[in-house]
Amino acid sequence: MRRPVSRALGTTDLAMNYFELEPGDSFSGGLHTHRDQEEVLRSQ
């Protein structure tokens, strides 16, 4: 499940998405980098 949080908050300078994965699923974004932004991933 993916939820674009920044749209609901009405932000213009912040991008935030919420992803929820089932056990055994993987994030399709894979390992990557951004030159002009931070990215935080959290797992339980």
C-alpha distance matrix in Angstrom:
0.0 3.8 6.7 10.2 12.3 15.6 15.8 15.8 18.3 20.4 21.0 22.9 23.4 20.2 16.8 14.0 10.2 7.9 5.6 5.2 6.7 9.1 12.7 14.1 11.1 11.8 10.7 11.9 13.6 16.2 19.1 20.4 22.3 22.8 26.4 25.9 23.0 21.6 18.3 17.2 14.9 14.9 14.4 15.6
3.8 0.0 3.8 6.6 9.2 12.1 12.5 12.9 15.3 17.2 17.5 19.2 19.7 16.6 13.2 10.5 6.8 5.6 4.5 6.6 9.0 12.1 15.5 16.6 13.3 12.9 10.7 11.5 12.2 15.3 17.9 18.5 20.0 20.0 23.4 22.7 19.7 18.7 15.6 15.1 13.5 14.2 14.8 16.6
6.7 3.8 0.0 3.8 5.8 9.0 9.2 9.2 11.7 13.7 14.4 16.5 17.5 14.4 11.4 8.7 5.6 5.0 6.5 8.8 12.0 15.0 18.4 19.9 16.8 16.4 13.9 14.8 14.9 18.0 20.2 20.3 21.2 20.6 23.7 22.3 19.3 18.4 15.8 15.3 14.4 15.1 16.3 18.0
10.2 6.6 3.8 0.0 3.8 5.7 6.0 7.2 9.3 10.6 11.0 12.8 13.9 11.1 8.1 6.3 4.5 6.4 8.9 11.9 15.0 18.3 21.5 22.7 19.4 18.4 15.4 15.8 15.0 18.4 20.2 19.5 19.8 18.6 21.4 19.6 16.8 16.5 14.5 14.8 14.8 16.2 18.1 20.2
12.3 9.2 5.8 3.8 0.0 3.8 5.5 5.3 6.4 8.7 9.0 11.7 12.7 9.7 7.7 5.3 5.2 6.6 10.1 12.9 16.4 19.7 22.6 24.3 21.4 20.4 17.5 18.5 17.4 20.5 21.8 21.1 20.9 19.5 22.0 19.8 16.7 16.0 14.3 14.2 14.6 15.6 17.8 19.7
15.6 12.1 9.0 5.7 3.8 0.0 3.8 5.5 5.0 6.0 5.4 7.9 9.1 6.6 5.4 5.0 6.9 9.6 13.0 16.2 19.5 23.0 25.8 27.2 24.1 22.7 19.5 20.0 18.4 21.5 22.4 21.0 20.3 18.2 20.2 17.6 14.8 14.8 14.0 14.6 16.0 17.6 20.3 22.5
15.8 12.5 9.2 6.0 5.5 3.8 0.0 3.8 5.4 5.1 6.5 8.6 11.0 9.5 8.3 8.4 9.2 11.6 14.6 17.6 20.8 24.1 27.3 28.6 25.4 24.3 21.1 21.2 19.9 23.4 24.7 23.3 22.8 20.7 22.7 20.1 17.7 18.2 17.3 18.1 19.1 20.7 23.0 25.1
15.8 12.9 9.2 7.2 5.3 5.5 3.8 0.0 3.8 5.5 8.0 11.1 13.4 11.6 10.8 9.8 10.3 11.6 14.9 17.2 20.8 23.8 27.0 28.8 25.9 25.2 22.3 23.0 22.1 25.3 26.7 25.8 25.4 23.5 25.6 23.0 20.2 20.2 19.1 19.1 19.9 20.7 22.9 24.4
18.3 15.3 11.7 9.3 6.4 5.0 5.4 3.8 0.0 3.8 5.5 9.2 11.2 9.5 9.9 9.3 11.1 12.7 16.4 18.9 22.5 25.7 28.6 30.5 27.7 26.7 23.7 24.6 23.1 26.2 27.1 25.9 25.0 22.8 24.4 21.5 18.8 18.7 18.1 18.2 19.6 20.5 23.1 24.7
20.4 17.2 13.7 10.6 8.7 6.0 5.1 5.5 3.8 0.0 3.8 6.7 9.6 9.3 10.1 10.9 12.9 15.3 18.7 21.6 25.0 28.3 31.3 32.9 29.8 28.6 25.4 25.7 24.1 27.3 28.1 26.5 25.3 22.7 24.0 20.9 18.7 19.4 19.3 20.1 21.8 23.2 25.9 27.8
21.0 17.5 14.4 11.0 9.0 5.4 6.5 8.0 5.5 3.8 0.0 3.8 5.9 5.8 7.5 9.1 12.0 14.9 18.3 21.5 24.8 28.3 31.0 32.4 29.4 27.7 24.3 24.6 22.5 25.5 25.9 23.9 22.4 19.6 20.6 17.4 15.2 16.1 16.5 17.6 19.8 21.6 24.7 26.9
22.9 19.2 16.5 12.8 11.7 7.9 8.6 11.1 9.2 6.7 3.8 0.0 3.8 5.8 7.8 10.7 13.7 17.0 20.1 23.6 26.6 30.3 32.9 33.9 30.7 28.7 25.1 24.9 22.5 25.4 25.6 23.2 21.4 18.2 18.7 15.3 13.9 15.6 16.6 18.5 21.0 23.3 26.5 29.1
23.4 19.7 17.5 13.9 12.7 9.1 11.0 13.4 11.2 9.6 5.9 3.8 0.0 3.8 6.9 10.1 13.5 16.9 19.9 23.5 26.3 30.0 32.3 33.1 30.1 27.8 24.1 24.2 21.4 23.9 23.5 21.0 18.8 15.5 15.7 12.1 10.7 12.4 14.0 16.2 19.1 21.6 25.0 27.8
20.2 16.6 14.4 11.1 9.7 6.6 9.5 11.6 9.5 9.3 5.8 5.8 3.8 0.0 3.8 6.4 10.1 13.3 16.4 19.9 22.8 26.4 28.7 29.6 26.7 24.5 21.0 21.4 18.7 21.2 21.0 18.9 17.1 14.2 15.3 12.1 9.6 10.3 11.2 12.9 15.6 17.9 21.3 24.0
16.8 13.2 11.4 8.1 7.7 5.4 8.3 10.8 9.9 10.1 7.5 7.8 6.9 3.8 0.0 3.8 6.9 10.4 13.2 16.8 19.5 23.3 25.6 26.4 23.3 21.1 17.5 17.8 15.3 18.1 18.4 16.5 15.3 12.9 14.8 12.3 9.5 10.0 9.7 11.4 13.5 16.0 19.1 22.0
14.0 10.5 8.7 6.3 5.3 5.0 8.4 9.8 9.3 10.9 9.1 10.7 10.1 6.4 3.8 0.0 3.8 6.9 10.0 13.4 16.4 20.1 22.4 23.6 20.7 18.9 15.5 16.5 14.5 17.2 17.8 16.7 16.0 14.4 16.9 14.8 11.5 10.8 9.3 9.7 11.1 13.1 16.0 18.6
10.2 6.8 5.6 4.5 5.2 6.9 9.2 10.3 11.1 12.9 12.0 13.7 13.5 10.1 6.9 3.8 0.0 3.8 6.5 10.1 13.0 16.6 19.2 20.4 17.3 15.8 12.7 13.7 12.4 15.3 16.7 16.2 16.4 15.6 18.6 17.1 13.9 12.9 10.4 10.4 10.4 12.0 14.2 16.8
7.9 5.6 5.0 6.4 6.6 9.6 11.6 11.6 12.7 15.3 14.9 17.0 16.9 13.3 10.4 6.9 3.8 0.0 3.8 6.7 10.1 13.5 16.2 17.8 15.1 14.3 11.7 13.6 13.1 15.6 17.3 17.6 18.4 18.1 21.3 20.2 16.7 15.1 12.1 10.9 9.7 10.2 11.8 13.8
5.6 4.5 6.5 8.9 10.1 13.0 14.6 14.9 16.4 18.7 18.3 20.1 19.9 16.4 13.2 10.0 6.5 3.8 0.0 3.8 6.5 10.1 12.9 14.2 11.4 10.7 8.5 10.7 11.1 13.3 15.5 16.5 18.0 18.5 22.0 21.5 18.3 16.5 13.0 11.7 9.5 9.8 10.3 12.3
5.2 6.6 8.8 11.9 12.9 16.2 17.6 17.2 18.9 21.6 21.5 23.6 23.5 19.9 16.8 13.4 10.1 6.7 3.8 0.0 3.8 6.9 9.8 11.8 9.6 10.1 9.3 12.1 13.3 15.0 17.3 19.0 20.9 21.8 25.3 25.0 21.7 19.6 16.0 14.1 11.2 10.3 9.5 10.5
6.7 9.0 12.0 15.0 16.4 19.5 20.8 20.8 22.5 25.0 24.8 26.6 26.3 22.8 19.5 16.4 13.0 10.1 6.5 3.8 0.0 3.8 6.5 8.1 5.8 7.1 7.6 10.5 12.6 13.6 16.3 18.6 21.0 22.5 26.2 26.4 23.3 21.2 17.4 15.6 12.2 11.3 9.4 10.4
9.1 12.1 15.0 18.3 19.7 23.0 24.1 23.8 25.7 28.3 28.3 30.3 30.0 26.4 23.3 20.1 16.6 13.5 10.1 6.9 3.8 0.0 3.8 6.2 5.5 8.4 10.3 13.0 15.6 16.1 18.9 21.6 24.2 25.9 29.7 30.1 27.0 24.7 21.0 18.9 15.3 13.9 11.3 11.1
12.7 15.5 18.4 21.5 22.6 25.8 27.3 27.0 28.6 31.3 31.0 32.9 32.3 28.7 25.6 22.4 19.2 16.2 12.9 9.8 6.5 3.8 0.0 3.8 5.6 8.5 11.3 14.3 16.8 16.4 18.8 21.9 24.7 26.8 30.5 31.2 28.2 25.7 21.9 19.6 15.8 14.1 10.8 10.2
14.1 16.6 19.9 22.7 24.3 27.2 28.6 28.8 30.5 32.9 32.4 33.9 33.1 29.6 26.4 23.6 20.4 17.8 14.2 11.8 8.1 6.2 3.8 0.0 3.8 6.6 10.1 12.6 15.4 14.6 17.1 20.4 23.5 26.0 29.7 30.9 28.2 25.8 22.1 20.2 16.5 15.5 12.4 12.6
11.1 13.3 16.8 19.4 21.4 24.1 25.4 25.9 27.7 29.8 29.4 30.7 30.1 26.7 23.3 20.7 17.3 15.1 11.4 9.6 5.8 5.5 5.6 3.8 0.0 3.8 7.0 9.2 12.2 12.0 15.0 18.0 21.2 23.4 27.2 28.2 25.5 23.5 19.8 18.4 14.8 14.4 12.1 13.2
11.8 12.9 16.4 18.4 20.4 22.7 24.3 25.2 26.7 28.6 27.7 28.7 27.8 24.5 21.1 18.9 15.8 14.3 10.7 10.1 7.1 8.4 8.5 6.6 3.8 0.0 3.8 6.2 8.8 8.3 11.2 14.2 17.5 19.9 23.6 24.8 22.4 20.5 16.9 15.8 12.5 13.0 11.3 13.4
10.7 10.7 13.9 15.4 17.5 19.5 21.1 22.3 23.7 25.4 24.3 25.1 24.1 21.0 17.5 15.5 12.7 11.7 8.5 9.3 7.6 10.3 11.3 10.1 7.0 3.8 0.0 3.8 5.5 6.1 9.2 11.6 14.5 16.5 20.3 21.3 18.9 17.2 13.7 13.1 10.2 11.6 11.0 13.9
11.9 11.5 14.8 15.8 18.5 20.0 21.2 23.0 24.6 25.7 24.6 24.9 24.2 21.4 17.8 16.5 13.7 13.6 10.7 12.1 10.5 13.0 14.3 12.6 9.2 6.2 3.8 0.0 3.8 5.4 9.1 10.8 14.1 16.0 19.7 20.9 19.0 18.1 14.8 15.2 13.0 14.9 14.8 17.7
13.6 12.2 14.9 15.0 17.4 18.4 19.9 22.1 23.1 24.1 22.5 22.5 21.4 18.7 15.3 14.5 12.4 13.1 11.1 13.3 12.6 15.6 16.8 15.4 12.2 8.8 5.5 3.8 0.0 3.8 6.7 7.4 10.4 12.1 15.9 17.1 15.3 14.6 11.7 12.7 11.2 14.0 14.7 18.1
16.2 15.3 18.0 18.4 20.5 21.5 23.4 25.3 26.2 27.3 25.5 25.4 23.9 21.2 18.1 17.2 15.3 15.6 13.3 15.0 13.6 16.1 16.4 14.6 12.0 8.3 6.1 5.4 3.8 0.0 3.8 6.3 9.9 12.7 16.2 18.1 16.5 15.4 12.5 13.2 11.4 14.0 14.3 17.7
19.1 17.9 20.2 20.2 21.8 22.4 24.7 26.7 27.1 28.1 25.9 25.6 23.5 21.0 18.4 17.8 16.7 17.3 15.5 17.3 16.3 18.9 18.8 17.1 15.0 11.2 9.2 9.1 6.7 3.8 0.0 3.8 7.2 10.6 13.9 16.2 14.8 13.6 11.2 12.2 11.1 13.9 14.8 18.3
20.4 18.5 20.3 19.5 21.1 21.0 23.3 25.8 25.9 26.5 23.9 23.2 21.0 18.9 16.5 16.7 16.2 17.6 16.5 19.0 18.6 21.6 21.9 20.4 18.0 14.2 11.6 10.8 7.4 6.3 3.8 0.0 3.8 7.1 10.3 12.8 11.9 11.5 9.9 12.0 12.1 15.5 17.1 20.8
22.3 20.0 21.2 19.8 20.9 20.3 22.8 25.4 25.0 25.3 22.4 21.4 18.8 17.1 15.3 16.0 16.4 18.4 18.0 20.9 21.0 24.2 24.7 23.5 21.2 17.5 14.5 14.1 10.4 9.9 7.2 3.8 0.0 3.8 6.7 9.3 8.9 8.8 8.5 11.3 12.6 16.2 18.4 22.2
22.8 20.0 20.6 18.6 19.5 18.2 20.7 23.5 22.8 22.7 19.6 18.2 15.5 14.2 12.9 14.4 15.6 18.1 18.5 21.8 22.5 25.9 26.8 26.0 23.4 19.9 16.5 16.0 12.1 12.7 10.6 7.1 3.8 0.0 3.8 5.7 5.7 7.0 7.9 11.5 13.6 17.3 20.1 23.8
26.4 23.4 23.7 21.4 22.0 20.2 22.7 25.6 24.4 24.0 20.6 18.7 15.7 15.3 14.8 16.9 18.6 21.3 22.0 25.3 26.2 29.7 30.5 29.7 27.2 23.6 20.3 19.7 15.9 16.2 13.9 10.3 6.7 3.8 0.0 3.8 6.1 8.4 10.6 14.2 16.7 20.4 23.3 27.0
25.9 22.7 22.3 19.6 19.8 17.6 20.1 23.0 21.5 20.9 17.4 15.3 12.1 12.1 12.3 14.8 17.1 20.2 21.5 25.0 26.4 30.1 31.2 30.9 28.2 24.8 21.3 20.9 17.1 18.1 16.2 12.8 9.3 5.7 3.8 0.0 3.8 7.2 10.1 13.7 16.8 20.3 23.6 27.1
23.0 19.7 19.3 16.8 16.7 14.8 17.7 20.2 18.8 18.7 15.2 13.9 10.7 9.6 9.5 11.5 13.9 16.7 18.3 21.7 23.3 27.0 28.2 28.2 25.5 22.4 18.9 19.0 15.3 16.5 14.8 11.9 8.9 5.7 6.1 3.8 0.0 3.8 6.7 10.2 13.4 16.8 20.2 23.6
21.6 18.7 18.4 16.5 16.0 14.8 18.2 20.2 18.7 19.4 16.1 15.6 12.4 10.3 10.0 10.8 12.9 15.1 16.5 19.6 21.2 24.7 25.7 25.8 23.5 20.5 17.2 18.1 14.6 15.4 13.6 11.5 8.8 7.0 8.4 7.2 3.8 0.0 3.8 6.8 10.2 13.4 16.9 20.3
18.3 15.6 15.8 14.5 14.3 14.0 17.3 19.1 18.1 19.3 16.5 16.6 14.0 11.2 9.7 9.3 10.4 12.1 13.0 16.0 17.4 21.0 21.9 22.1 19.8 16.9 13.7 14.8 11.7 12.5 11.2 9.9 8.5 7.9 10.6 10.1 6.7 3.8 0.0 3.8 6.7 10.2 13.5 17.0
17.2 15.1 15.3 14.8 14.2 14.6 18.1 19.1 18.2 20.1 17.6 18.5 16.2 12.9 11.4 9.7 10.4 10.9 11.7 14.1 15.6 18.9 19.6 20.2 18.4 15.8 13.1 15.2 12.7 13.2 12.2 12.0 11.3 11.5 14.2 13.7 10.2 6.8 3.8 0.0 3.8 6.7 10.2 13.6
14.9 13.5 14.4 14.8 14.6 16.0 19.1 19.9 19.6 21.8 19.8 21.0 19.1 15.6 13.5 11.1 10.4 9.7 9.5 11.2 12.2 15.3 15.8 16.5 14.8 12.5 10.2 13.0 11.2 11.4 11.1 12.1 12.6 13.6 16.7 16.8 13.4 10.2 6.7 3.8 0.0 3.8 6.8 10.4
14.9 14.2 15.1 16.2 15.6 17.6 20.7 20.7 20.5 23.2 21.6 23.3 21.6 17.9 16.0 13.1 12.0 10.2 9.8 10.3 11.3 13.9 14.1 15.5 14.4 13.0 11.6 14.9 14.0 14.0 13.9 15.5 16.2 17.3 20.4 20.3 16.8 13.4 10.2 6.7 3.8 0.0 3.8 6.9
14.4 14.8 16.3 18.1 17.8 20.3 23.0 22.9 23.1 25.9 24.7 26.5 25.0 21.3 19.1 16.0 14.2 11.8 10.3 9.5 9.4 11.3 10.8 12.4 12.1 11.3 11.0 14.8 14.7 14.3 14.8 17.1 18.4 20.1 23.3 23.6 20.2 16.9 13.5 10.2 6.8 3.8 0.0 3.8
15.6 16.6 18.0 20.2 19.7 22.5 25.1 24.4 24.7 27.8 26.9 29.1 27.8 24.0 22.0 18.6 16.8 13.8 12.3 10.5 10.4 11.1 10.2 12.6 13.2 13.4 13.9 17.7 18.1 17.7 18.3 20.8 22.2 23.8 27.0 27.1 23.6 20.3 17.0 13.6 10.4 6.9 3.8 0.0
